[in-house]
Amino acid sequence: MYALLFSLLLYYAFLICAFGDGELHKLRPIRIGLSIDDHSLKDLVILITSVIESAIEPEDLVFHIVACGKDHMAAMVLKKSIEVSLRNCLPDIKHELVHFMLPPESGFALQLAQLKRKSNHWNSQSGADMVRFFMPSIFPHIDRLLYLDNDIIVSCCVEEVWDTTFETDQIVGIA
């Protein structure tokens, strides 16, 4: 359902991109944030390909990818796997790839450690679904980032969403 809503929003954005007044705020490059764990690795290439194919100006895309593991070693191994996948399948994309694990003292890590059974809210044993809250500290050199869940397919341009003007200290979520 979330993927459908996101697709509809992006379709609306495409219509504005294609038929609007054409005077968009060009904030480039378009920085896309992704968090990947060992269960979503297979979806990474599909997601990135859908963003590239849907973009009006794919050369403006830069992907900021977080390899999220249960521990430091798992995150490093996953990072290597992602590097291989990108090199083999998408060798020309601009990207930054880092490894990450939830800080053990964070509320997310503590809550994840206390779970006895898998719930619908926690989809990742590594906490990859909570990485979005750590993106500003993982990528402090980036002023603006469009975070995409790893289980979606983008079917329309991200330029309109990216080019939307936001005020300072404003947070926007799309579901």
C-alpha positions in Angstrom: 0.0 0.0 0.0 2.8 2.4 0.9 4.5 1.6 -2.5 1.2 2.5 -4.3 0.8 5.8 -2.4 4.4 6.7 -3.1 4.0 5.8 -6.8 0.9 8.0 -7.0 2.8 10.9 -5.4 5.6 10.4 -7.8 3.2 10.2 -10.7 1.6 13.5 -9.6 5.1 15.0 -9.4 5.8 13.7 -12.9 2.8 15.5 -14.2 3.9 18.7 -12.7 7.5 18.2 -14.0 6.2 17.4 -17.5 3.3 19.9 -17.8 4.1 22.6 -15.2 5.5 26.0 -15.9 8.9 24.5 -16.2 10.5 26.9 -13.8 11.8 24.5 -11.1 14.3 25.2 -8.4 17.3 23.2 -9.7 18.9 21.8 -6.6 21.5 19.4 -7.9 22.8 16.8 -7.4 19.8 14.8 -6.3 20.9 12.8 -3.2 19.1 9.6 -2.6 19.5 7.8 0.8 19.1 4.0 1.1 19.6 1.6 4.0 20.3 -2.0 3.1 20.6 -5.1 5.3 21.3 -8.7 4.3 17.6 -9.4 3.7 17.1 -6.4 1.3 20.4 -6.7 -0.7 18.6 -8.5 -3.5 16.2 -5.5 -3.9 19.0 -2.9 -4.1 19.7 -3.1 -7.8 16.0 -3.2 -8.6 15.3 -0.1 -6.5 18.3 1.9 -7.9 17.4 0.9 -11.4 13.8 2.1 -10.9 15.1 5.5 -9.7 17.5 5.8 -12.6 14.9 4.8 -15.2 12.3 7.1 -13.8 14.5 10.2 -13.4 14.3 12.9 -16.0 18.0 13.7 -15.5 19.6 10.4 -14.2 23.0 12.0 -14.4 22.1 14.2 -11.5 21.5 11.2 -9.1 23.9 10.4 -6.3 23.1 7.4 -4.1 24.1 7.4 -0.4 23.9 3.8 0.7 24.2 2.5 4.2 25.1 -1.2 4.7 23.5 -2.0 8.1 24.6 -5.0 10.1 23.8 -6.5 13.5 27.4 -5.9 14.4 30.5 -4.2 12.9 31.7 -7.3 11.1 28.3 -8.1 9.5 28.1 -4.5 8.3 31.6 -4.7 6.7 30.7 -8.0 5.0 27.5 -6.5 3.7 29.3 -3.4 2.4 31.7 -5.7 0.4 28.7 -7.6 -1.1 27.0 -4.3 -2.0 30.3 -3.1 -3.7 30.4 -6.2 -5.8 26.7 -6.0 -6.8 27.1 -2.3 -7.8 30.3 -3.0 -9.7 28.7 -5.9 -11.6 25.2 -4.5 -12.2 25.4 -0.7 -12.0 29.1 0.2 -12.6 28.4 3.8 -13.7 26.2 5.1 -10.8 27.6 7.8 -8.6 27.4 6.6 -5.0 28.8 6.8 -1.5 28.7 3.5 0.5 29.2 3.3 4.3 28.8 0.5 6.9 26.7 1.1 10.0 25.3 -0.7 13.0 22.8 0.8 15.5 24.7 2.3 18.4 24.2 -0.2 21.3 23.0 2.6 23.6 20.4 3.9 21.2 16.7 3.4 22.1 16.2 1.6 18.8 19.0 -1.0 19.5 17.7 -1.5 23.1 14.2 -2.0 21.9 15.3 -4.3 19.1 17.3 -6.4 21.6 14.3 -6.9 23.8 12.0 -8.2 21.1 11.0 -11.8 21.6 9.2 -12.3 18.4 9.3 -10.6 15.0 6.6 -7.9 14.8 5.3 -6.0 11.8 7.0 -2.9 13.0 10.5 -4.3 13.1 11.3 -5.8 9.7 15.1 -5.9 10.1 17.1 -7.7 12.8 19.9 -5.2 12.1 17.7 -2.2 12.5 18.1 -1.0 8.9 14.6 0.3 9.0 15.7 2.8 11.7 18.7 4.1 9.9 16.7 6.9 8.4 16.9 8.6 11.8 20.7 8.4 11.8 21.2 9.7 8.2 22.2 13.3 9.4 25.0 11.8 11.5 26.1 9.2 9.0 26.3 11.8 6.2 27.0 15.1 8.0 28.5 16.6 4.8 25.1 16.5 3.1 22.5 19.2 3.5 19.6 17.5 1.8 18.8 13.9 1.3 15.7 12.1 -0.1 15.4 8.8 1.9 13.7 5.9 0.1 12.7 2.7 1.8 14.4 -0.4 0.4 11.2 -2.2 -0.5 9.8 0.2 -3.1 9.9 0.7 -6.8 10.0 4.2 -8.1 7.8 4.7 -11.1 8.1 8.5 -11.7 10.6 11.3 -11.5 12.1 12.2 -8.2 13.1 15.6 -9.4 9.8 17.2 -8.4 9.9 15.9 -4.9 13.6 16.8 -4.7 13.1 20.4 -6.0 10.3 21.2 -3.5 11.3 24.1 -1.4 11.4 23.4 2.3 12.1 25.8 5.2 15.1 25.5 7.5 14.6 22.8 10.2 11.6 21.3 8.3 11.2 17.6 8.0 8.9 16.0 5.4 7.9 12.4 5.2 6.3 10.6 2.3 4.4 7.3 2.8 
